[in-house]
Amino acid sequence: MFWTFVATVFCGLGAAGIALGIRSLSRKKAPRWIIPVFGGLGMLGYLVYGEYSWYGHKASQLPPEAVIVAKEEKSVLWRPWTYLVPQVMGFTVLDSNSIETSANDRDVHLFYLYRFEQSYTDAVSKQVHLLNCSTQELVPLDDNGSPQVDQLRKLSDSNRLFIAACF
């Protein structure tokens, strides 16, 4: 967070410096207000760049056994540019090394899903899930290892989590 602030300030100062150069090259004929406008646009541009590059940066840091199975793209009212290009606000990762097959039923797999969410401080949460590959039913487990049946959901044949965990 601190380094983002520092980088934002320096981008604003750099853009304001460019405007100052434009003003001096035009022999002070360019209006003075372009300096703060360029500074503000420089800071806003850096913040927008940071928001859009977050997903690619986090995905590049994942180990090879991590499989991205879902991503959440959103458009937000206070970020009007997201209506043109939706922003990735979160994604879910399957740890393929954590997949365990049940001893009783070879179609039932136990694994960890990690959820990454973009915020001022990156949030990561993990939860153990059970997936029955024959019925395509996914259920999360609570901290005690009991299935949370009220959150049971059925996956489609084209679901990336179903394909990554069962094949």
N, C-alpha and C positions, 0 to 999 in steps of 0.2 A: 504494500500500500504506500509506504513512504517513497519507494523508488518510482512508483507510478506518478506520484505527485511531483517529484523532482524532474522527471522526464517531461511531464506536461508543462511545467514552468519553463524549462529550457526550449521546448518546441515553440511556446508562445513568444519567448524572447528572440528566438531565431527568426520566426516569421515577422515579428516587429522590426527586426534588423533588416530584413529584406525590404520591407515597406520604407524604412528610413533610407535605404540605398536607392529605391525608386524615386523617392522625394529629392534626394541630392542629385541624381542623374537628370531629373526634369527641372533642375535649377529652382527648386521649391515651388514649382507650378502645380504639382500634385497636392491635393488637400491634406491637411495635417491629420484628419480623422482616419486616414488609411492605416496609420501606425497601430492604434488600438484595435481596429477592425482586423488587420492581418494577425495581430497577436492573439485575439480571440479565436479566429479561424484556425490558427496553428494549434492552439490547445484543443479545440473541439475536434480537429482532424486527427490528432494523436489519440484522443480518447476513443473515437470511432474506430480507428485502426486497431487499438488494443482490444476492443470488444469483439471485433470480427476475427482477429488472429488468435483469440484465446483457444478456440476449439482445436485448430491445427497445432498449436503449441503443446497443448495438453496431450493430444493424440500422439504426437511425436515422442513424448516422454514415456509412453507405455511400453512395457516389455513385450517381446514377440508373442508370448502365450496369452496376452490379453486381446480379446476379440470385441470390437465395438458392435453391440447388437441393436442399439437404438440411439437416436439423437432427437432432441426436442428443439424445434425451431419456432421462434415466436416473433410476432410483430407487436410493438408496444406504442401506445399513443404518444408518450413523451419522447420517443425516438422515431420521428417520422420517416427517417431513411430506412427503417426496418420494414416498412410497407413495400418498398421497392425490392429489397433483398433481406428476407427474414434472417434473424440472428440466432445462432445456436446458443441456447441458454443452459443446456444440460445434455448429458449423454450417459448411457448405461454400458458397462463393460462386463463381459463374462471372463472369469479367470479359468481358462481351459485346463490349467494344472490342478485346479481344485475339484474337477468333476470326478465323483465317485459313483460307481454302480452299486445298487443294492444287492446284497447277497441273496435275498429272497426272490426278487423280481428283476431280471436283467434290463427291463424297459424303464425302470425308475432310476433317475439320476439325482444326486445331491451336489450342489455347487454354490459358489459365492457369486453374487452380482454386486458390482460397485456402481454407485451413482455419483457422477461429478456434476456440480452445479456452479454456474458462474455467478459470483457476487463480489462484493468488495474484498472479502477474503474467500478464497476458493473453498467450497464445501464438498467433502467426500464422505459418503456413507456406504456401508456394506451390509448385506443381509444374505442369509443362507436360504436357498430355495430348493424345492423338490419339483421335478418335472417327470411326468409319466409320458414317455414317448409314444406309447400305443394309443392313449386317449388324448394326448396333446394338452394335458391339464398342468398348469403351473400354480404352485402354492408356496407362499413365503412361510418361513418358520420363525417363531418368536425366540426370545433369548433362552428359553428353556428347551427349545427343540420341538415344541408342539406346533403342528400345522395351524395356520390362521385361515381356516376354511372360508370365512367370510370374504377373504380377498382372493379366492380361487378364480382363475381366469383360463379360458381356453385359447390356445394359440393356433394361428392359421398355418397351413402348409408352407407358406412363403415367409413366415416370421424368421428373422435372422437368429434369434435366440434358439428357436426350435431346431433350425438347421445346424447351428454350431454345437449344440449340446447333444443332439441325437445322432448325427451322422459323422 
